[in-house]
Amino acid sequence: MTVFIIAMESEAHPFIDALADTQIKKVHGRTVITGKLNGKPAAAVVCGVGKVNAAAGAQYAIDCLGADKIVNIGVAGGLNAGTQIGKIYSISQVVQYDFDLSVINGTPIGTLNEYAEPYISVDCSPRYPAKKLGTGDRFDDSERDYLLLSDALKADVRDMEFGAIAHVCKHAGVQCYSFKAISDVAGEGSTTKQFAINLAMCAKALSEEFENIFEAVNG
């Protein structure tokens, strides 16, 4: 079954709107939605914001819902002029930029202990432009984070969940996709203000593309 991992309730509306035979329940404080999408079984876990919530949601999807394919959708911040507000991108690689064992292992920032390089490659749909994503448990306008993400790691997009989801999926041997609508772009003013202004537009963009995203990963 394809299971969507979604951070916020507001980001889950495109999934709920597209679903038939919908059932919604609470499990360990998280919303779990099941039903059929384009006649095929599908589910979503609204996991909450941040890496721990995302990892827990992904593991629940695999262990309890039988996910053989996980799709993360939601909003994210753009880091360069190659990203456009309201546009949807498919993630090809992801790094946890707030993970640092460089002093112990001598590896670049973002390199997990069981890996030799920072980025994890994931499944990527050619239907949408591919971008590299950095995940961290921070939403801020920090210049230090921006320079790390854009200059050192060459990331295009940042979020707070997908790196953890990809990490879980790699260990479980489960296919993993992410599609991000850009709510804010670094260098164009406060990311918090941009996020608040553009969230509804991004939700609409995801809603309009939701069935296409589902077919892109199940085609």
C-alpha positions as CSV (number, residue, x, y, z in Angstrom):
1,M,0.0,0.0,0.0
2,T,1.1,3.6,-0.6
3,V,1.1,5.6,2.6
4,F,1.5,9.4,2.7
5,I,3.4,10.9,5.6
6,I,2.2,14.5,6.2
7,A,3.4,16.8,8.9
8,M,0.4,19.1,9.5
9,E,-3.3,18.7,9.4
10,S,-3.5,21.7,7.0
11,E,-1.3,19.8,4.5
12,A,-3.5,16.7,4.7
13,H,-6.5,18.3,3.1
14,P,-5.5,17.4,-0.5
15,F,-5.3,13.8,0.5
16,I,-8.6,13.8,2.3
17,D,-10.4,15.6,-0.6
18,A,-9.1,13.0,-3.1
19,L,-9.9,9.9,-1.1
20,A,-13.0,7.6,-1.3
21,D,-14.3,5.3,1.4
22,T,-12.5,7.5,3.9
23,Q,-11.9,6.4,7.5
24,I,-10.2,8.7,10.0
25,K,-9.0,7.6,13.5
26,K,-6.5,8.7,16.1
27,V,-3.6,6.5,17.0
28,H,-1.1,7.6,19.7
29,G,-2.3,11.1,19.2
30,R,-1.7,11.1,15.4
31,T,-4.4,11.2,12.7
32,V,-4.4,8.1,10.5
33,I,-6.5,8.3,7.3
34,T,-7.4,5.3,5.1
35,G,-9.4,4.8,2.0
36,K,-9.1,4.4,-1.7
37,L,-7.4,6.7,-4.2
38,N,-8.1,6.2,-7.9
39,G,-9.6,2.8,-6.9
40,K,-6.4,1.7,-5.1
41,P,-5.9,1.3,-1.3
42,A,-4.1,4.3,0.2
43,A,-3.5,5.8,3.7
44,A,-1.9,8.8,5.3
45,V,-0.3,9.4,8.7
46,V,-0.4,13.1,9.9
47,C,2.7,12.7,12.0
48,G,3.3,16.2,13.4
49,V,6.2,18.6,12.8
50,G,9.9,17.6,13.1
51,K,12.2,14.7,12.6
52,V,11.2,12.5,15.5
53,N,7.5,12.8,14.7
54,A,8.3,12.0,11.0
55,A,10.4,9.0,11.8
56,A,7.7,7.6,14.2
57,G,5.0,8.2,11.5
58,A,7.0,6.4,8.9
59,Q,7.8,3.4,11.1
60,Y,4.1,3.1,12.0
61,A,3.1,3.2,8.3
62,I,5.5,0.4,7.6
63,D,4.8,-1.8,10.6
64,C,1.1,-1.2,11.2
65,L,-0.3,-0.2,7.8
66,G,1.9,-2.4,5.6
67,A,3.4,0.4,3.6
68,D,5.6,-0.8,0.7
69,K,5.8,2.8,-0.6
70,I,5.9,6.0,1.4
71,V,5.2,9.4,-0.1
72,N,5.9,12.6,1.9
73,I,4.1,15.7,0.7
74,G,4.0,19.2,2.2
75,V,5.4,22.7,2.0
76,A,9.1,23.6,2.2
77,G,11.5,26.6,1.9
78,G,13.4,27.4,-1.2
79,L,17.1,28.2,-0.9
80,N,18.0,29.7,-4.3
81,A,16.6,31.3,-7.4
82,G,16.0,27.9,-8.9
83,T,13.0,27.4,-6.6
84,Q,9.7,29.2,-7.2
85,I,7.0,29.9,-4.6
86,G,3.9,27.7,-5.2
87,K,5.8,25.3,-7.5
88,I,6.0,21.6,-6.7
89,Y,9.4,19.8,-6.8
90,S,10.3,16.1,-6.6
91,I,13.2,15.4,-4.1
92,S,16.1,13.3,-5.4
93,Q,18.4,13.5,-2.5
94,V,18.1,14.5,1.2
95,V,20.5,15.3,4.0
96,Q,19.9,16.0,7.7
97,Y,21.9,19.2,8.0
98,D,21.6,19.4,11.8
99,F,23.3,16.0,12.3
100,D,27.0,16.4,13.0
101,L,29.6,13.6,13.9
102,S,32.4,15.4,12.1
103,V,34.6,15.6,15.3
104,I,34.3,11.9,15.9
105,N,34.2,10.4,12.4
106,G,35.8,13.1,10.4
107,T,32.9,13.1,8.0
108,P,31.1,16.1,6.6
109,I,28.2,17.6,8.5
110,G,25.0,15.7,7.7
111,T,26.7,12.3,7.4
112,L,24.8,9.7,9.4
113,N,27.0,7.3,11.4
114,E,26.1,4.3,9.1
115,Y,26.9,6.3,5.9
116,A,30.0,7.6,4.3
117,E,28.5,10.8,2.7
118,P,25.9,13.3,3.7
119,Y,23.1,12.8,1.1
120,I,20.7,9.8,0.9
121,S,19.3,9.2,-2.6
122,V,15.6,8.5,-2.8
123,D,13.1,7.6,-5.4
124,C,12.3,10.6,-7.6
125,S,9.6,11.2,-10.2
126,P,10.6,12.8,-13.5
127,R,7.1,14.4,-13.7
128,Y,8.4,17.3,-11.5
129,P,11.7,19.1,-11.4
130,A,14.2,17.4,-9.1
131,K,15.8,19.2,-6.2
132,K,18.1,18.3,-3.3
133,L,16.7,18.9,0.2
134,G,18.1,19.6,3.6
135,T,16.1,18.5,6.7
136,G,16.6,19.9,10.2
137,D,14.6,20.6,13.3
138,R,14.7,24.4,12.8
139,F,12.5,27.0,11.1
140,D,14.5,30.2,11.1
141,D,16.2,32.9,9.1
142,S,19.7,31.9,10.4
143,E,22.5,33.0,8.1
144,R,24.6,30.2,9.5
145,D,22.1,27.6,8.5
146,Y,21.6,29.2,5.1
147,L,25.3,29.1,4.3
148,L,25.6,25.5,5.5
149,L,22.7,24.4,3.3
150,S,23.4,26.5,0.2
151,D,27.2,26.7,0.1
152,A,28.5,23.6,1.9
153,L,25.7,21.1,1.1
154,K,24.4,22.6,-2.1
155,A,20.8,22.0,-1.1
156,D,17.9,23.6,-3.0
157,V,15.1,23.2,-0.5
158,R,14.8,22.8,3.3
159,D,12.2,21.1,5.5
160,M,11.8,19.6,8.9
161,E,10.7,16.0,8.2
162,F,11.8,14.2,5.0
163,G,15.4,13.3,6.0
164,A,14.1,11.3,8.9
165,I,11.5,9.6,6.7
166,A,14.1,8.6,4.1
167,H,16.4,7.3,6.9
168,V,13.6,5.0,8.2
169,C,12.7,3.8,4.6
170,K,16.3,3.0,3.7
171,H,16.7,0.7,6.7
172,A,13.3,-0.9,6.0
173,G,13.9,-1.3,2.3
174,V,10.7,0.7,1.4
175,Q,10.4,2.9,-1.6
176,C,10.4,6.6,-0.6
177,Y,9.3,9.8,-2.4
178,S,8.8,13.4,-1.5
179,F,7.0,16.2,-3.2
180,K,7.4,19.8,-1.9
181,A,5.5,23.0,-2.7
182,I,7.6,26.0,-2.0
183,S,6.1,28.4,0.6
184,D,9.1,30.7,1.1
185,V,12.4,31.5,-0.5
186,A,15.6,32.6,1.3
187,G,16.6,36.2,0.6
188,E,13.1,37.4,-0.2
189,G,12.2,38.6,3.3
190,S,11.1,36.8,6.5
191,T,10.6,33.1,5.8
192,T,7.9,33.1,8.6
193,K,5.9,35.9,6.9
194,Q,6.3,34.3,3.5
195,F,5.1,30.9,4.9
196,A,2.0,32.5,6.5
197,I,1.1,34.3,3.3
198,N,1.7,31.5,0.9
199,L,0.6,28.4,2.8
200,A,-2.9,28.4,1.3
201,M,-1.6,28.8,-2.2
202,C,0.8,25.8,-1.7
203,A,-2.0,23.7,-0.3
204,K,-4.1,24.5,-3.4
205,A,-1.2,23.6,-5.7
206,L,-0.8,20.2,-3.9
207,S,-4.5,19.6,-4.0
208,E,-4.6,20.2,-7.8
209,E,-1.7,17.9,-8.4
210,F,-2.5,15.2,-5.8
211,E,-3.9,12.6,-8.1
212,N,-1.1,13.2,-10.6
213,I,1.4,12.7,-7.7
214,F,-0.3,9.4,-6.7
215,E,-0.1,8.2,-10.3
216,A,3.5,9.3,-10.7
217,V,4.6,7.0,-7.9
218,N,2.2,4.1,-8.8
219,G,2.4,4.3,-12.6
